[in-house]
Amino acid sequence: MPPLGARLRLRVGLLGGSFNPAHAAHREISLAAMQRLKLDQVWWLVSPQNPLKSRAGMAPLAQRLAGARQVAAHPRIKPCAIEHSFGSYYTADSLALLCRHYPAMRFVWLMGADNLAQMRHWQDWRRIAALMPIAVLDRPGFSLPAAQSLVARVLAPHRLRLGQAAALAGHKPPAFMLLKTRLNPLSATALRQQRKTAGLQAGT
């Protein structure tokens, strides 16, 4: 990642989450976003601790960051723990700090449809929409709940057409777009359960 204060004019997608663990679906939506939105890079913001998730079963940050770098395996996908460096707890605060430290960047907040469906529970979600454009990428089983969610309804007047995808990063917020992508059923929850089951079987 560029040093804080860098004046590089990059179009950057921001994908936040626990990445507990990172998996192929994270990589696939990042590559799709780079292609469809004409992004220069995608930064994975590996969260120290998601306030909506339990600490139980949460791997240490260093382990999750290392796993994210291994899965990303792409020069333009940049896993980082900048939220830990900032000491920020909520996404809205982290994004505001990124905008402050990288004023020349054109950021887009990337999220899966599963997260949009419950975004109304996030701290200051309206502030996130005011800070930067939002691109929501399809996830299996969440297309309809995402489209009908409170956040989608509130942002409906600011929804862009699919043909405007390449212009999203330069669009003044609020701006919102739902992107159809190849659906990958992988989830971090399922992977953790598989590992737990494998561990139990190995111990029998």
C-alpha positions, -999 to 999 in steps of 0.1 A, spaced: 0 0 0 11 36 -6 24 55 24 -1 76 43 -5 110 26 5 97 -9 -11 118 -36 -15 89 -61 -46 91 -83 -57 55 -81 -92 40 -84 -93 16 -54 -119 -8 -42 -121 -15 -5 -133 -49 7 -136 -51 44 -142 -81 67 -128 -105 92 -114 -128 65 -117 -156 90 -105 -172 68 -100 -155 34 -112 -177 5 -116 -179 -32 -149 -160 -33 -132 -130 -18 -107 -132 -46 -133 -137 -73 -154 -107 -64 -123 -86 -62 -112 -96 -97 -148 -90 -109 -148 -55 -93 -115 -46 -108 -127 -56 -143 -163 -42 -141 -155 -10 -122 -121 -4 -139 -102 -3 -106 -65 0 -103 -64 -20 -71 -85 -37 -44 -75 -34 -8 -87 -60 16 -92 -44 50 -87 -72 74 -106 -62 105 -90 -65 140 -125 -75 153 -159 -71 136 -182 -55 163 -211 -76 150 -193 -109 153 -183 -129 184 -146 -132 194 -151 -169 198 -135 -187 170 -118 -156 156 -82 -163 146 -55 -138 155 -52 -109 132 -17 -118 120 -29 -153 110 -59 -139 91 -38 -113 74 -12 -140 63 -40 -162 50 -55 -133 31 -22 -126 14 -19 -162 4 -54 -164 -10 -52 -130 -28 -21 -140 -48 -25 -110 -71 -3 -79 -75 -33 -56 -75 -51 -71 -45 -36 -57 -13 -46 -73 20 -38 -50 49 -45 -44 86 -47 -6 83 -77 -5 106 -55 -19 133 -29 8 125 -56 35 127 -71 20 159 -105 24 143 -133 1 154 -162 9 130 -161 8 92 -174 44 89 -145 57 109 -119 36 90 -132 49 56 -132 85 68 -96 81 78 -86 65 45 -103 94 26 -84 119 48 -50 102 44 -54 95 6 -72 126 -7 -64 120 -44 -77 84 -43 -111 74 -58 -124 48 -34 -153 24 -39 -167 4 -10 -171 -32 -21 -194 -56 -3 -212 -88 -8 -250 -89 -11 -251 -109 22 -236 -79 40 -260 -54 24 -289 -74 37 -278 -66 73 -260 -33 68 -288 -14 86 -272 -27 118 -239 -11 111 -227 19 130 -232 51 109 -240 32 77 -254 64 61 -220 80 67 -204 52 47 -228 60 18 -219 97 20 -181 90 20 -178 69 -12 -197 50 -39 -208 15 -30 -207 -16 -52 -226 -46 -40 -216 -79 -56 -240 -108 -58 -237 -137 -33 -256 -170 -35 -291 -167 -19 -289 -130 -11 -298 -113 -44 -335 -107 -34 -329 -99 3 -302 -74 -6 -324 -57 -32 -353 -55 -8 -332 -44 22 -337 -11 41 -303 2 28 -311 -6 -8 -345 11 -5 -329 42 10 -302 44 -16 -325 36 -45 -326 72 -58 -288 70 -61 -286 36 -78 -266 36 -111 -273 15 -141 -250 -14 -149 -238 4 -180 -224 31 -157 -201 6 -138 -169 20 -152 -178 55 -140 -188 45 -104 -153 52 -89 -155 88 -101 -191 94 -92 -199 118 -63 -215 99 -34 -240 88 -26 -239 63 -55 -249 27 -54 -248 -3 -78 -257 -39 -77 -234 -61 -98 -241 -96 -109 -211 -119 -107 -203 -155 -110 -217 -171 -78 -193 -189 -55 -210 -207 -26 -178 -206 -4 -182 -188 29 -158 -183 58 -184 -198 82 -186 -230 61 -148 -232 59 -145 -229 97 -171 -256 102 -152 -279 78 -120 -274 96 -137 -280 130 -153 -312 117 -119 -324 102 -102 -317 135 -128 -337 154 -125 -366 130 -87 -366 132 -90 -368 170 -112 -399 169 
